Amino acid sequence: MLAQVGLLGLSQAGVTVAAFGSQVLLARTLTREDFGSFTAVLAVVSLTAPVAVFGVSELWLQVFGQEGARAYRWVGPSLRLAGAVCAALLLGVLAWSAAELPDTTAAAVRALLATVVVAQAALALAGAVRQLRGDYRGLSALQLAPHLGRVLVTGAVWAAGLSVVAAAAGYAVVAVATVAACLLASREFRRGAMPLEGHPAPTARATAPAAPAAPADVDTGPRPRELLGAATPYVLGNVCYLLGIHFGTVLAAELLGGAEAALLAVPMAVLTAVYLVPRVVYQQYLLGKLHRWAGSDAEAVLLAYRWGSAGMVALGAVVAAAVAVGGLVALPLVFGPAYRDAAPVLAVLALAVPFRFGGAAVAALLTSGGLLRRKVMYQAVGAVVLLAALAVAVPAWGVRGAAGATVLAEAVLCCLLWVAARRGVVGDAPLPTWRDLRRRLSREAPRAS
């Protein structure tokens, strides 16, 4: 377990360094106006990613965790759903780029970055496939490769002094290559023949349609209404998550201009890198296992609540302190003197880190514990709090107001999720002690070896 989590952690460390390096190279190459505009468009495109995949990747983790190989019946219909939504969004982004045609540079950047919509959707689906197989080495490589490609692009832009349009074109090339790699990585899964971690190997293609006279719930795929009902909570939850990451930058660009948006985009890039830690532990490693444990191993779920959530809050506090203090020196040094005013913004945003770490821990328990709709409802409440706070704070206090609004929304959401997990997942069950955790780990060690 530690080796697998460590591998994912190293991969995400590489992703963090690569993503941060790309931001640094672009910030030092482009004007602050172009950099702010580029990151704002990329933020808008990133907000479409969960809608493009329509929650299918998380849905796969749930249904395969519950049904094993029989869940292959979901693959065909869910892929068609994700493909149709992704195509519609791609057309929407292209139409959005056409609205900027008097400004050919802005229109070209938007049109080229539209390819990122498809790439992010493909990456989410292929990542879920690697998780279901238990192939964390493949998952790590799949996640790291696009960011390394972006580093090469931004390095070339910086070395040759190219324009913002050239940077967008390079990102488009990386996006197309990412889609091709994801299709190759999921080929066996799409055929219904891939072995699944924690389940017996499939003996036949589970997606094959049943005979007309067979009962509807034997091997046929889900009905469209059933598929939409199962996937919608996931897409709504992901949209709410990404609103907290990107919407502040988008609003700042609209109200304050690209130069001011850049002062928020840089700290948010740091925060996004930090937020990869809970995503590695819960979304990429534990979530599929939590789905299996929810119906068969109550002790493991309680241990995850008692020690996992407390540990994530403590880790978040340590990381927040390091980010706040280190940013005062690192941001002007790395990004240049033009970004000196971004350091206080990062110090404010760092207050959100413990809330995000703790919230991620309990949110995973709600997702796997049959309380997904309640979790999404609370995420929607957090998104409403964020939007209302941004509407007040950005016009009044600029980018620092946007940072304060982000912290407030994270605190509200974390409290709501924690209370829901305590009541809905734990209930009256006694919480495990440190001795219970040590006993569990010692029991799992021989099995893992």
N, C-alpha and C positions, 0 to 999 in steps of 0.2 A: 504494500500500500504506500509506504513512504517513498519507495523508488518511483512508483507511478506518479504520485503527486509531485515529487521532486522533478521528474522529467517534464511534467506540464508547467511547473514553476519556472524551470530553466527556459522553456519555450516562451512563456509569457514575459520573462525577463528580456529575452531577445526581441520579442514584439515591442516591449516598452522602449527599449533602447532604439530600435529601428524607427518606431513611430515618432519618438522624441527627436531623433536625428533628422528625420524628414522635415519636421516642423522648424528645427533650427536652420537647416539649409535654405528652406523657402523664405524664412523670416530675414535671413541675411542677404538673400538674392533679390527678392521682390521689394518694391516699395511697401511701406506699411499699409497704404490704401489697398494695393493689389493683394497683399497677404491677407488682410482682413476680409476682403471680398471673396477670395478663394476659399478661406476656411468657413465663411458663412454659407457658401454654396455647398461645400462638402458636408457641413452640418445638416443642411436641408436634405441632401441626398441620404445621409446616414439615418435621418428620421424615417425615411421610407423603407428601410431595410426590414423591420419587423412586419410591416404591412405586406411587403413583397413576398416574404416567405410564409406569411399568414399563420404563424405559430406552429407550422407543420413539424419543425425540428423538435420542439418541446413535446408536441403531441406524440411523436414517435417514441420518445423516451418513456412516456407514460404508458402507451398501449403495449409496447413490447415488454416493458417491465411487468405488466399485469398478465399478458396473454402469451408471451414467448413467441415461438415461430408462427402461431396462428394469426398474429397481428400483421403478417405480410399482406393480408387482405386489405389493409389500410393504405398500402404504399401507392398503388396505381391511382386511386381517386384523389389522394392527398397531393401527389405530384401534379396532377392535372389542375387542381385548385391553385396550387402555388404558381404554376406556370401561367395560368390565365391572369391572376392578380399581378404578377410580376410584369407581364406584357402591358397591362393597362397602366401601371405606374410608370413604366418606361416611356410610353406615349405621353403621359401627363407631364413628365419632366421635360421631354422634348418640346411640348407645347409651351411650357414655362420658359424655355430658352428662346423660343421664337418671339415671345413677348418683349425680349430685349434687343430685337433686331436693329433698331437705330444705333445701339452700342454693340458693334460687331464683336468686340473683345469679350464683353460680358455674356453675349449669346453663345459664343464659341465655348467658353469655359463651362457654362451650364450644360450644353449639348454633349460635350466630351465626358464630363463627370457623370452623365446619366448612365453610362456603362457600369458605374460602381454599384448601382441598384441591383443589377443582375448578379454581379460578382459577390456581393454580400449575401444575397439569398442563397446562391449556390454554396458558398462557404459554410453557412449555417446548416444546410441540409447534409453536406458531406461530413461536417464535424459531428453531427448527431449519429451518422452511420458509424464513424470510427469509435464513438463512445459505446454504441450498442455492441460492437465487436470486442470491446476491451482493448483496442489498438491505440494506446495512448502515445506511442512513438509516432504512428502515422498522423494522429490528431495534432501533435506538436508540430510536425513538419508542415502540415497543411496550413496551420495558422500562421506560421512564421514566414513562409515563402512569399506571400503577397507584400508583406511589409519590407522584406529585403528587396523586392522589386521596386518598391517606391523609393527606397534609399538610393538605389542605382539611378532612378529617374531624377530625383532631386539633386543628387551629386552631379549628374551631367548638366542640369539646369544651372547649378551654382558655378561649375567649372567653365562653362561656355557663356555665362551671363545671358541665358535665354529668357524668354518672356513668360508671363503667366499662362498664356495659351499653350506654349510648349510643355509646361508642367502638367496641365490638364490632359494634353495628348498622351504624355507618358503614363499618367494614371490610367487612361483608357486602355492602353496596350497591356498593362499589368492586369487590369480587370478581365480582359478577354482571355489571357493566359490562365487566370485563376478559374474561370468557368470551365475551361477545357480540362484542367487538372482535377477539378471536383467531379466532373462527369466520369473521368477515368477511375477515380477512387471509389465511386459508388456503384460501379457496374455490376459487381456480384450481388450487392444488396437489391438492386432494381430487378434482378432476375429471381429473387426470392430464395437464393441458395447460400447466403452468408451465415456462418455460425454466429450465435449470440452468446455473449458473456452471461454466465449464470443460468443458461437454459440448454436443454438438449438440442443437438444439431437438427435442422429441418430435414425431414425425410422426403419431402416432395414440395413442389412449388406451391406455397400457401396462397398465392394470389390467383390461382386458377379459378374461374367462375364455377359455381356449383351447377348441377343439372337443374332445369326449371322446376322440377317437382320437389327438390330438396328444400328443407326449411330455410327461411331467410337468414337465420343467424348461425348457419353451419360454417360455410366457407366464403359466402359472398361478401363483397366489400360493404362499407357503411353507406347508408343512404345519404344523399346530399345534405338533408337537414341535420342528420346525426353528425356528419363530418363538420359542418359549419358550427354547430353547437359545441362540439368538442374543441375546435381550434380557436374560436373567437376569444375566449378568455386569455389564451396565451398571447395573441397578437395585441390585445388591449393592454395587457401587463407590460409587454415589451415597448409599446408606444409610450406608456407612462414613464418607463425607465429612461428612455432616450430623451424624452422631453426635459428631464432634469439635467441631462448632459449637454444638450445642444441648443435648447430653445433660448436660453439667455443670450448666447452669442448671436443667434438670428435676430432677436429683438433689438439687441444693442446695435447691430449693423443697420437695421431699419431706422431706429430713432436717433442714434448718435453718430452714425457713419462708420466706414470701414476702419479708419484709424483707431477709433475708440474700441470697436469690436475686437481688434487685435489684442488690446490690453486685457480682455477677458478670455479670448481664445487661447492665449498662451498658458495662463493658469489652469484653464479647463483641460488643456492637453495633458498637463501634469496630473491633474486629478483623475482623468480617464485612465492614465497609465497605472495609478495607484489602485483604482477600482478593479483592475484585472485580478488582484489577489483573491477577493472573495469569489469572483466568477470562476477562477481556476478550481478552487476548492469545492464549490457547491454546484455551479452550472456544468462544469466540464468533468468532474470526477464523482461527486456524491449524489447528484440528483437521480441518475438512473438507479443507483443502489437504494436510495431512499424510497423510490417507488416500489422496489421489491420488498424492502423491510416493512413498509407500511402495513402490509397484510400478513406478515409472518414473523416479525421480529420486533416486538414492542420495546424490548430492552435497548436495542440499537438506536431506535428513534429517540428514546428518553435521554440516552447518553449524548446524542447529537444536540439535543436541546440544552441539556445542563452544562456540558463542557464545551461544545462547539460554539454556542452563541456567546458564552462568557469569554471564551478565548478570543473570538473575533473582535469583541468590543475592546479588550485589553490590547490586542495587536493594533487595532485602529487608532487607539490613543497614542501609542508609541510612534506609529507612522505619521500621524497628524503633527506631532511635535517636530519630527524630523523634517517634514515638508515645510512647515511654517518658518522654522529657523533657517533651514538650508536655502529656501527660496529667496531670502533677502540678499544673499550673496550670489547664488547661482544664476538667477534669471538675468540680471544685467550683464553678468560675465559671459553667459552662454549665448543669449539672444542679442546682446548689444545694448548700449546706453539708451536707445529709444524705448526699451522695454523696462526701464527702471521703475516706472509707476505701476508695473504689473505685480511687483513683489508684495505690496500691501494687500492687493486683491487676493493673491494666493494665500496669504496669512489668514484672511477671513474665510476663504473656502476650505482651508484645512480643518476648520471646526466641524465640517460635515462628515469627515472621514470616519470617526467612530460610529456615527449613526448609520452610515451606509454599510459598514462592515457588519454591525449587529443586525441590521435589517435584512441583509442578504442571508444570514444564517437562519433566521426564523421564517423568512419568506419561502425558503426551500422546504421547510417542514410543512408549511401550509399547502404548498403545491402538491406534495406527495401524500398529504394526510386527508385528501378529499375536501379541502377548504379553498380550492383554487378560486372560485367565484368571489369568496369573501376577500381573499388576498387582492384580487383585481379591483374590487370595490374600494378597498383602502388605498391602493395605488392611484385610483382615480381621484380620491379625496386629496392625496398628496399632490397630484398634478394640478388640481384646482387651486390649492393653497399656493403652489408655485406661480401659476399664471396670475393670480390676484396680487401676490406680493411683487412680482416683476412689474405689473402694470402701475403699481404705486411707486416702487423703489427706483426703477430705471430713470423715469423722467426727473425724479427728485434728486437722486444721488449718483446717477451714472452707473459705471461698471461696478463700483463698490456696493451700490444698492443691489445690483443683480447678484453679487456674491452673497450678501446677507439674506436675500430672498431664497437662494438655493439652500443655505444652511437651515433656515426656518422650515422649509418643506421637507428636508431630510429628517429633521428631528420629529416633526409631526408624524411622518410615515413610519419611522422606526417604532415609535410608541404604540401606534395602532397595530402594527404587525406583531409586536411582542405580546400585547394583551390578547390578541386573537390566538396566538400559538399557546399561550399559557392556559387559556380556557378551552380551546378546541382540540389541541393535540395532547397536552399533558393532563388536563382535567384534575381528577383527584388522585392520580397515580403518584406514588412516592418518588421523589427525584433520586437518581443514583448517586452514590458517593464516589470519592476518589478511588476507594478500594474496588468498587464495582468496575470502574474504568480500567484499572490495572489488571483485574481478573479477566476482563473481556479481551484486552490486548494480548495477554499471555496465552489465552485460549486460541486466538486467531493466528498467532505467530507460527505454530507448527503447521496449521492448515495452509497458510500462504507459502511456506517453504516447500 
